[in-house]
Amino acid sequence: MANGFSHAMKHSNIAVLETPEPDWFKTSPQKGTWASWLIHGNHYGTLIDLPPKTQLDTDRGNFFIVLQGCVVAYGLSPDGQSKGVFVDALRKGDMIWPLQPKQVRFGYETRSHTFLLSVSKSKYEEFMKANSYSETVLMAAELNLMTKHSQAAQFLFAKDLDRIKRVITMLVEHPDSRPTARGIEVQASKDEIRTLAGVERRSGSRAFKVLEEEGLMKFDGYKTFFFQSPSEVSACAAVLT
């Protein structure tokens, strides 16, 4: 679990105060500045460095801000023991915090080498008091998370191809992806995409074949694919005809 902080260390190359505010932040009806969250987080918290596949244990009351990398948010199964629906690929500026017990529970796991600003449970109350309208801001963050969970749950009834497309789109739109001459480069294997989409291997293979035949994506080795938007594919086809 991440709360052991066995990988925690200081990193001078991570500019905490340059972390952009998340899109949902502006939806909070009352709030202080985003800079104040970063400044107080830097004061009360610690910069930690986590490898891929590290689970974050929010049950212990820690608060996190993503500074770099990707954290997968997923809805837990009713028993809380296994991963459920893939909700979001968290990015720079997104918050992870201990939600009040509700019907929906969330789990978090780093997808890539990730840097987080972590405020421990012992400092959490002071940190929250230091930020203006902190409860209102977290309500906006929770509304955003629950909305995305609702959208993700609808895809449980979608075709496997559409479920695969949803995951690919979210990974392509994440800042970890990289524009290249071959398309947008994403570090992700077929197995990882299938798992996030909740699709069986055989059906997933058919979906990948369709997407590759359409020219939307092309795998390069085991853990990388290149994505081209439908408009780019159409433009390439026009040049070739």
Secondary structure per residue as TSV (DSSP state, phi and psi in degrees):
chain	resnum	aa	ss	phi	psi
A	1	M	-	360.0	152.2
A	2	A	G	-69.1	-23.8
A	3	N	G	-71.1	-8.7
A	4	G	G	-74.8	-22.3
A	5	F	-	55.1	34.9
A	6	S	T	-65.4	-20.8
A	7	H	T	-105.2	7.7
A	8	A	-	-68.9	138.2
A	9	M	-	-165.2	164.0
A	10	K	-	-87.1	142.8
A	11	H	-	-134.1	112.2
A	12	S	T	-71.6	-18.4
A	13	N	T	-86.0	-2.0
A	14	I	-	-97.8	113.9
A	15	A	-	-90.7	94.6
A	16	V	G	-57.2	-46.1
A	17	L	G	-73.5	-7.7
A	18	E	G	-94.2	1.0
A	19	T	-	-65.6	124.2
A	20	P	-	-71.2	151.9
A	21	E	-	-72.7	144.8
A	22	P	-	-69.2	155.8
A	23	D	G	-58.1	-35.6
A	24	W	G	-72.9	-17.6
A	25	F	G	-57.9	-39.2
A	26	K	G	-69.6	-13.9
A	27	T	G	-81.4	-11.4
A	28	S	-	-69.8	124.2
A	29	P	S	-64.7	-29.1
A	30	Q	S	-133.7	135.2
A	31	K	-	-166.8	156.9
A	32	G	-	-85.4	-157.9
A	33	T	-	-86.9	152.6
A	34	W	H	-63.5	-35.3
A	35	A	H	-59.0	-34.7
A	36	S	H	-65.4	-35.6
A	37	W	H	-64.0	-39.8
A	38	L	H	-71.5	-42.3
A	39	I	H	-63.8	-47.8
A	40	H	H	-70.3	-34.3
A	41	G	H	-63.8	-39.2
A	42	N	H	-67.4	-33.4
A	43	H	H	-74.3	-47.8
A	44	Y	H	-89.7	-15.8
A	45	G	S	-109.7	-170.4
A	46	T	E	-134.5	142.5
A	47	L	E	-83.7	122.9
A	48	I	E	-122.3	154.8
A	49	D	E	-125.5	118.5
A	50	L	E	-123.6	141.0
A	51	P	-	-77.7	169.0
A	52	P	T	-59.6	155.3
A	53	K	T	68.7	26.1
A	54	T	-	-97.6	125.8
A	55	Q	E	-85.2	140.1
A	56	L	E	-98.4	124.8
A	57	D	-	-96.2	89.8
A	58	T	G	-74.6	-13.0
A	59	D	G	-62.9	-20.3
A	60	R	G	-83.8	-3.5
A	61	G	-	92.3	12.3
A	62	N	-	-81.1	152.2
A	63	F	E	-115.3	139.2
A	64	F	E	-133.0	147.3
A	65	I	E	-122.0	127.6
A	66	V	E	-73.9	124.7
A	67	L	E	-102.2	-33.3
A	68	Q	E	-162.6	144.5
A	69	G	S	102.7	-161.3
A	70	C	-	-140.1	133.2
A	71	V	E	-121.6	125.4
A	72	V	E	-83.7	127.5
A	73	A	E	-104.4	130.7
A	74	Y	E	-139.9	149.5
A	75	G	E	-78.6	132.0
A	76	L	E	-78.3	154.9
A	77	S	-	-65.2	160.9
A	78	P	T	-52.5	-33.0
A	79	D	T	-81.6	-6.9
A	80	G	S	73.6	8.7
A	81	Q	S	-100.2	-18.8
A	82	S	S	-135.1	158.9
A	83	K	E	-70.9	140.6
A	84	G	E	-109.4	-128.5
A	85	V	E	-74.3	139.9
A	86	F	E	-73.7	118.5
A	87	V	E	-96.0	-48.6
A	88	D	E	-162.8	157.4
A	89	A	E	-106.6	99.5
A	90	L	E	-69.5	147.9
A	91	R	-	-132.4	-174.8
A	92	K	T	-48.4	129.0
A	93	G	T	95.4	-20.8
A	94	D	-	-68.5	147.0
A	95	M	E	-105.1	149.4
A	96	I	E	-131.1	124.7
A	97	W	-	-149.1	163.8
A	98	P	-	-73.1	107.0
A	99	L	-	-74.2	153.5
A	100	Q	-	-67.3	145.4
A	101	P	-	-55.6	124.8
A	102	K	-	-140.6	-177.9
A	103	Q	S	-64.2	-35.0
A	104	V	-	-97.9	128.4
A	105	R	-	-116.7	148.0
A	106	F	E	-120.3	148.6
A	107	G	E	-121.4	158.7
A	108	Y	E	-138.4	137.2
A	109	E	E	-144.0	133.5
A	110	T	E	-66.9	135.9
A	111	R	S	-97.5	-26.5
A	112	S	S	-137.9	178.1
A	113	H	S	-59.0	119.5
A	114	T	E	-128.8	140.0
A	115	F	E	-111.2	133.5
A	116	L	E	-131.5	148.0
A	117	L	E	-94.7	119.1
A	118	S	E	-117.2	126.3
A	119	V	E	-109.2	122.0
A	120	S	-	-72.2	162.8
A	121	K	H	-57.4	-37.3
A	122	S	H	-66.7	-24.5
A	123	K	H	-104.7	-4.7
A	124	Y	H	-60.6	-45.6
A	125	E	H	-63.8	-43.5
A	126	E	H	-62.6	-42.1
A	127	F	H	-60.9	-44.9
A	128	M	H	-65.1	-40.1
A	129	K	H	-65.9	-29.8
A	130	A	H	-72.4	-21.4
A	131	N	S	-99.1	125.3
A	132	S	T	-63.1	136.0
A	133	Y	T	52.8	39.3
A	134	S	H	-61.2	-38.4
A	135	E	H	-65.5	-38.8
A	136	T	H	-65.8	-39.8
A	137	V	H	-63.6	-43.6
A	138	L	H	-68.0	-29.1
A	139	M	H	-64.8	-39.3
A	140	A	H	-66.0	-39.7
A	141	A	H	-65.1	-40.6
A	142	E	H	-67.9	-39.7
A	143	L	H	-60.6	-42.2
A	144	N	H	-61.8	-44.2
A	145	L	H	-65.6	-43.5
A	146	M	H	-67.7	-35.7
A	147	T	H	-62.5	-44.4
A	148	K	H	-66.6	-34.0
A	149	H	H	-65.3	-41.7
A	150	S	H	-62.3	-42.6
A	151	Q	H	-64.2	-40.7
A	152	A	H	-65.7	-39.3
A	153	A	H	-63.0	-32.4
A	154	Q	H	-64.0	-29.1
A	155	F	G	-75.6	-9.8
A	156	L	G	-63.5	-22.1
A	157	F	G	-104.2	5.4
A	158	A	S	-85.7	167.6
A	159	K	-	-66.3	150.5
A	160	D	H	-58.3	-36.7
A	161	L	H	-61.0	-42.6
A	162	D	H	-68.0	-33.6
A	163	R	H	-67.7	-39.9
A	164	I	H	-64.5	-43.8
A	165	K	H	-60.4	-40.3
A	166	R	H	-60.2	-46.6
A	167	V	H	-63.6	-45.8
A	168	I	H	-59.7	-44.0
A	169	T	H	-60.0	-43.0
A	170	M	H	-66.8	-37.1
A	171	L	H	-72.1	-37.9
A	172	V	H	-65.2	-37.5
A	173	E	T	-80.9	-7.7
A	174	H	S	-77.0	144.5
A	175	P	T	-59.4	-18.4
A	176	D	T	-67.4	-21.3
A	177	S	-	-72.3	161.0
A	178	R	E	-137.7	120.7
A	179	P	E	-66.7	133.4
A	180	T	E	-138.5	175.8
A	181	A	T	-66.8	-22.3
A	182	R	T	-90.7	-2.6
A	183	G	E	124.9	-170.0
A	184	I	E	-83.2	121.3
A	185	E	E	-88.0	128.7
A	186	V	E	-128.9	132.7
A	187	Q	E	-87.5	99.5
A	188	A	-	-164.8	137.3
A	189	S	-	-91.7	164.8
A	190	K	H	-61.2	-39.5
A	191	D	H	-61.9	-42.2
A	192	E	H	-65.2	-43.6
A	193	I	H	-62.8	-44.6
A	194	R	H	-60.8	-43.2
A	195	T	H	-63.5	-45.5
A	196	L	H	-63.1	-35.1
A	197	A	H	-80.3	-16.5
A	198	G	T	70.6	40.5
A	199	V	-	-116.6	139.5
A	200	E	-	-68.9	158.8
A	201	R	H	-57.6	-49.4
A	202	R	H	-63.0	-46.1
A	203	S	H	-66.2	-37.0
A	204	G	H	-63.5	-39.9
A	205	S	H	-62.0	-40.1
A	206	R	H	-64.2	-40.6
A	207	A	H	-65.0	-43.7
A	208	F	H	-63.2	-37.7
A	209	K	H	-63.2	-42.4
A	210	V	H	-61.5	-46.5
A	211	L	H	-66.2	-36.4
A	212	E	H	-71.0	-38.7
A	213	E	H	-66.4	-31.5
A	214	E	T	-77.1	-9.3
A	215	G	T	81.8	9.6
A	216	L	S	-76.4	-30.5
A	217	M	E	-148.9	155.1
A	218	K	E	-145.6	123.7
A	219	F	E	-79.5	141.2
A	220	D	-	-124.7	93.8
A	221	G	S	81.8	-160.2
A	222	Y	S	-86.0	-34.4
A	223	K	S	-118.6	14.8
A	224	T	E	-136.8	139.9
A	225	F	E	-136.0	157.5
A	226	F	E	-113.7	133.3
A	227	F	E	-114.4	137.0
A	228	Q	-	-122.9	135.4
A	229	S	-	-68.0	156.7
A	230	P	H	-53.2	-36.6
A	231	S	H	-66.7	-37.3
A	232	E	H	-68.3	-39.7
A	233	V	H	-62.5	-43.4
A	234	S	H	-63.5	-39.3
A	235	A	H	-65.1	-41.1
A	236	C	H	-64.5	-41.0
A	237	A	H	-64.1	-38.2
A	238	A	H	-65.6	-36.7
A	239	V	H	-67.7	-36.3
A	240	L	H	-79.6	-15.0
A	241	T	-	-99.2	360.0
